[in-house]
């Protein structure tokens, strides 16, 4: 299996960068690909100064790669179609998440986003897997990178210290009730455990 590249929307990254938990991403992935519009969104967030600091540190480490969307490219054409709402019943979709979807569609990738209302319909149409912050934390538990108590602590910090919404109030409730379905419906059966093992080679 060739591992799919993962293109991140800002909301997933905020969950980890805002609470100084970028090591979670480094432990799971070989790199993080950030569309340029998402990078611009993140560095202009003023509520959490540590987001910009943590992001730039990861760029200096060559862990984060900034992906440009060339407007004369196939990605650029797809971006414009999504952004203007042509693929979502006229709903205008934000620049960052539009770029993440366009790059994933044109590069057989994965979209990392918590904003399912914007991404799920289009990703389903193009069979693009979606990974969320919730799925990422659940795989940390599944892969024995963190125990239940550690994941629960991170989950609660995301709820209290960021403006991001998690699908349940506790990690355990999510893991017991929603995680398996999310792997089937959102990840579309993509073998993330193999992806993780390949990233560690």
C-alpha positions in Angstrom: 0.0 0.0 0.0 1.3 3.4 -0.9 0.6 5.8 1.9 -1.7 8.7 1.1 -0.5 12.2 1.7 -2.5 14.0 4.4 -3.5 17.7 3.8 -4.5 19.6 6.9 -7.2 22.1 7.6 -6.5 24.6 10.4 -8.9 23.2 12.9 -7.1 19.9 13.4 -3.7 21.6 13.8 -5.2 24.2 16.2 -6.2 21.3 18.5 -2.6 20.3 19.0 -0.6 23.5 18.4 -2.7 25.7 20.7 -2.1 23.3 23.7 1.6 22.7 22.9 1.0 19.1 21.9 2.7 19.0 18.5 4.6 15.9 19.6 1.4 13.9 19.1 1.6 14.7 15.3 5.3 13.9 15.2 4.7 10.6 16.9 2.1 9.6 14.4 3.2 11.1 11.1 6.3 11.4 9.0 5.3 14.9 7.9 2.4 17.3 8.0 1.3 19.0 4.7 -0.3 22.4 5.2 -1.9 24.1 2.2 -0.7 27.7 2.0 -4.1 29.2 2.7 -4.2 27.2 6.0 -0.7 28.4 6.9 -1.8 32.0 6.4 -4.9 31.4 8.6 -2.8 29.9 11.4 -0.1 32.6 11.5 -2.8 35.3 11.7 -4.5 33.8 14.7 -3.9 36.2 17.6 -5.8 34.4 20.4 -3.1 31.7 20.7 0.4 33.1 20.1 1.9 29.6 20.6 0.2 28.4 17.4 2.4 30.5 15.2 5.5 29.7 17.3 4.9 26.0 17.3 4.0 25.9 13.6 7.2 27.8 12.6 9.3 25.5 14.8 7.9 22.5 13.0 8.6 24.1 9.6 12.2 24.7 10.7 12.4 21.0 11.6 11.2 20.1 8.1 8.3 18.3 9.7 5.7 20.7 8.2 5.6 21.2 4.5 3.7 24.1 3.0 1.8 23.2 -0.2 1.0 26.0 -2.6 -2.1 25.9 -4.7 -1.1 27.1 -8.2 -4.3 28.6 -9.7 -3.2 27.5 -13.2 -3.0 23.9 -12.0 -5.6 21.1 -11.7 -5.6 21.8 -7.9 -6.3 25.5 -8.6 -9.2 24.7 -10.8 -10.7 22.3 -8.2 -10.0 24.8 -5.4 -12.0 27.5 -7.3 -14.9 25.1 -7.9 -15.1 24.2 -4.2 -14.5 27.7 -2.9 -17.3 29.2 -5.0 -19.7 26.5 -3.9 -20.2 24.8 -7.2 -19.7 21.4 -5.6 -21.7 22.1 -2.4 -25.1 23.4 -3.5 -23.9 27.0 -3.5 -22.4 27.0 0.0 -19.2 29.1 0.0 -16.4 27.1 1.7 -13.4 28.6 3.4 -10.1 29.0 1.7 -8.1 26.7 3.9 -10.4 23.7 3.8 -11.1 24.3 0.1 -7.3 24.1 -0.5 -7.0 20.9 1.6 -9.8 19.2 -0.3 -8.5 20.3 -3.7 -5.0 19.0 -3.0 -6.3 15.7 -1.6 -8.6 15.2 -4.7 -5.8 15.8 -7.1 -3.1 13.9 -5.2 -5.1 10.9 -4.0 -4.7 12.1 -0.5 -6.5 12.4 2.8 -8.2 15.5 4.3 -7.5 16.3 7.9 -10.4 18.4 9.2 -12.9 18.5 12.0 -15.3 20.5 9.9 -17.4 17.6 8.6 -20.3 19.9 7.5 -17.9 21.4 4.9 -15.8 18.4 3.9 -17.8 15.2 4.1 -20.1 15.6 1.1 -17.3 16.4 -1.3 -14.9 13.9 0.2 -17.5 11.2 -0.1 -18.2 12.1 -3.7 -14.5 11.6 -4.5 -13.8 8.8 -2.1 -11.4 11.0 -0.1 -10.7 9.7 3.4 -11.1 12.2 6.3 -9.1 12.2 9.5 -10.2 14.3 12.5 -8.5 15.3 15.7 -10.7 12.7 17.4 -9.5 9.9 15.2 -5.9 11.0 15.7 -6.2 10.8 19.4 -8.0 7.4 19.2 -5.2 6.0 17.2 -2.7 7.3 19.8 -4.6 5.1 22.2 -4.9 2.1 19.8 -1.2 2.2 19.0 -0.3 2.4 22.7 1.4 5.8 22.3 -0.7 7.1 25.1 -2.9 5.4 27.7 -6.6 6.3 28.3 -5.8 8.8 31.0 -3.3 10.6 28.9 -5.6 10.8 25.9 -8.5 12.0 28.1 -6.3 14.8 29.5 -5.5 16.0 26.0 -9.2 15.7 25.0 -10.2 17.9 28.0 -7.5 20.5 27.2 -8.8 20.8 23.7 -12.3 21.4 25.0 -11.3 23.9 27.6 -8.3 25.7 26.1 -9.3 26.0 22.4 -12.5 26.9 20.6 -12.6 23.6 18.8 -15.6 21.3 19.2 -15.1 17.6 19.9 -17.8 15.1 19.0 -18.3 14.0 22.7 -17.4 15.4 26.1 -15.1 12.6 26.9 -12.6 10.6 24.9 -13.9 7.3 26.3 -17.4 8.0 25.1 -16.0 8.8 21.6 -13.8 5.7 21.5 -16.5 3.3 22.7 -19.4 4.7 20.7 -18.1 6.5 17.6 -14.5 5.6 16.7 -15.2 2.4 14.9 -17.9 4.0 12.7 -15.7 7.0 12.0 -13.0 4.6 10.7 -15.5 3.1 8.3 -17.4 6.2 7.3 -14.8 8.9 7.4 -11.5 7.1 6.9 -13.4 4.8 4.5 -11.5 1.8 5.7 -8.0 3.3 5.0 -5.5 1.2 7.0 -4.1 4.0 9.2 -2.1 1.5 11.4 -0.2 0.4 8.3 0.3 4.1 7.4 1.7 4.7 10.9 4.1 1.7 10.7 5.3 2.8 7.2 6.0 6.3 8.5 8.3 4.9 11.1 10.5 3.0 8.7 
